[in-house]
Amino acid sequence: MLLLDGIILGLIAGFATRGRLGNLAHAKLKGEFVILGVLLFQLSVPRFTVLLGLTGSLPLILWLVSMATLVALALVNWRSAGMALAALGILLNILAIGFNGAMPVSPEEIARLYPGVTPRFDLLHEPVNEQTRLTGLTDVIAIPGPPWHKGIASLGDFFLTIGAGLYVFVGMHEESSDV
């Protein structure tokens, strides 16, 4: 949800400063179809691990490889506004997940945002506890708001969100270089 917030805020700021949505059509990323494919893969991993009964480290390895692919693609596009920040955000999340075997999520923040709800974790998420490494990089930042929007994020999520918003904002102001 936070990534979508960044994109929406980039659009709002772009429109507010007379940027044009049509200019985004000219914004090209190297490997943009690979990026879309990897993002779709990431959305499907949790569901397919359950459907296929996958356990152990294979789903985690696939997830980390897909995230590393996104970092590489963002770095290939480092000249595009926001891509270096997006790469940093994804890399911070890779560190948190890699050092812990899943993304730790703060049970305290879950309880604060969702009183009375028993959290459910999956192969890619686990509760923060005394064994958690790099706690400051894990999902420990509560995002209050309406029920459809609130959640818990990591520092990496914020860098990724800012990067995406900056990409959209700058893209709305760049004119086509076609003559």
DARA-V557883 format. One line per field, one symbol per residue. phi: phi as a letter, one per 20 degrees, with the letter a starting at -180 (. if undefined). A space follows every 10 residues. Layout:
phi->???
//
This chain:
phi->.fffgfffff ffffffdmfc gffffefddf mfffgfffff gffeggffff femfcmeggf ffffffffff ffffffdgff gnffffffff fffffffffd naefcfffff fffcgneefd dcfdcbffbf efdlgfeefc dfdfqfgfcf accdggffff ffffffgfgf ffdeefefd
//
